[in-house]
Amino acid sequence: MRTIHGSPFSRTNYVIWTMKELGLDYNVNPISPMAGETRKPEYLVLNPNGLVPTLEEDGFVLWESLAINFYLAKNNGNGKLWADNPHHEAKIMQWCIFGAVNVDKPAVDYILHKNALPEEMREVAILNAAEQTLIPLLQVVEGQLADGEYLVDNRFTLADLTLAAILDYPRKSGYDLSPYPAIGAWLDRCLNRPARIAMSAPV
Ligand SMILES: N[C@@H](CCC(=O)N[C@@H](CS)C(=O)NCC(=O)O)C(=O)O
C-alpha cells in the first residue's frame, strides 16, 4: 500500500506527477498545510518538519519531495525518468538539486508575492528580488536547452520533471519567459505529457 500525504496543490504534485509517469498505484491523503493538518501530532510522527509531501509505503516513511522522487524512479522506473549509466545519473541529480536548492525559493517567492498571498501580505521588494534572482538561473537552463529538447540524455527524465514542476507556477503567475524561448517550448513539451495532464483528473 502506497500513500502520499499532502494536498495536490503543493509540492506533493511533484510526486504525484512522478507516480503517474511510472504508472504506480497510490492513494492520496489530501492533508492541507492551510488547514493546520500538517501540525497535528499524528502527522508529525510521519514528518517531524510538519511539511508535505510524505510518502508511506508498507511502513516505510520518506519525506522531501526530491528524495521521494529519486526513490520511486530508481526502484520502479526500469530506466524511465532515471538514468542508464553513472554519468546520466549524476547529471539528473545535478539538475534536480539545482532546481530544489537554487530555483525553488525564488520561484515560490515570486508566486507568493505576485498573486498567491493575500494582497496585504505581498511585498514588492521580495517580488523584485525573486524576479532578479531567477534571471541567471533561467539563462543557465536556456543555454542547456539550446542543445536539445530535454536536459539530460535527450529524453524526459526526473531532471525535466523537477525543473518543469518548479517553473510551471511562476509562468502561470505571469513571469515573463519570452527572453527564454527554449524554456518556453520545453515547458510546453513537459507539461503536455499525458501523465501531467492526468494530474488534473480526480486522484
Ligand atoms: N523541501 C521540501 C519542502 C516542503 C514544503 O515546504 N511543503 C510546503 C507545501 S508546498 C508545506 O508543507 N508547508 C506547510 C507549512 O509551511 O507549514 C520538499 O520538497 O518536500
The ligand as an SDF file (V2000), in Angstrom:
LIG
                    3D

 20 19  0  0  0  0  0  0  0  0999 V2000
   11.8150   20.7350    0.6300 N   0  0  0  0  0  0  0  0  0  0  0  0
   10.5120   20.2530    0.9780 C   0  0  0  0  0  0  0  0  0  0  0  0
    9.5760   21.4400    1.0900 C   0  0  0  0  0  0  0  0  0  0  0  0
    8.2160   21.0110    1.5930 C   0  0  0  0  0  0  0  0  0  0  0  0
    7.2950   22.2150    1.8030 C   0  0  0  0  0  0  0  0  0  0  0  0
    7.7420   23.3630    2.0380 O   0  0  0  0  0  0  0  0  0  0  0  0
    5.9610   21.9610    1.7420 N   0  0  0  0  0  0  0  0  0  0  0  0
    5.0030   23.0180    1.9510 C   0  0  0  0  0  0  0  0  0  0  0  0
    3.8670   22.9130    0.9330 C   0  0  0  0  0  0  0  0  0  0  0  0
    4.4530   23.1280   -0.7130 S   0  0  0  0  0  0  0  0  0  0  0  0
    4.3580   22.8440    3.3140 C   0  0  0  0  0  0  0  0  0  0  0  0
    4.0870   21.7330    3.7250 O   0  0  0  0  0  0  0  0  0  0  0  0
    4.1140   23.9460    4.0290 N   0  0  0  0  0  0  0  0  0  0  0  0
    3.4480   23.8840    5.2750 C   0  0  0  0  0  0  0  0  0  0  0  0
    3.9990   24.8090    6.2750 C   0  0  0  0  0  0  0  0  0  0  0  0
    4.9500   25.5550    5.9440 O   0  0  0  0  0  0  0  0  0  0  0  0
    3.5180   24.7810    7.3930 O   0  0  0  0  0  0  0  0  0  0  0  0
   10.0450   19.2690   -0.1010 C   0  0  0  0  0  0  0  0  0  0  0  0
   10.3440   19.4770   -1.2710 O   0  0  0  0  0  0  0  0  0  0  0  0
    9.3940   18.2660    0.2570 O   0  0  0  0  0  0  0  0  0  0  0  0
  1  2  1  0
  2  3  1  0
  2 18  1  0
  3  4  1  0
  4  5  1  0
  5  6  2  0
  5  7  1  0
  7  8  1  0
  8  9  1  0
  8 11  1  0
  9 10  1  0
 11 12  2  0
 11 13  1  0
 13 14  1  0
 14 15  1  0
 15 16  2  0
 15 17  1  0
 18 19  2  0
 18 20  1  0
M  END
$$$$
